[in-house]
């Protein structure tokens, strides 16, 4: 592989915003947020809307969306009233 053309692969914490489920995995994704993990180390935090903890395929049941509908999520994302 050529040097200095690939993004840095590192451990990050993914947070499922619908269920507050967190897991540690590897990723090249950048994040300004950090979180202290169970092992005492600080890792970048990536927020996701769905994970294996909240997806109906893995859970076998449908969970209600705490955030609201699409319009509510859009307004919240862009700080609109």
Secondary structure, DSSP 8 states (H G I E B T S, - for coil): --TT-S---EEEEEEETTTTEEEEEEE----S-EEE-TTS-EEEEEEES--TTT-HHHHSS----SS--HHHHHHHHTT--
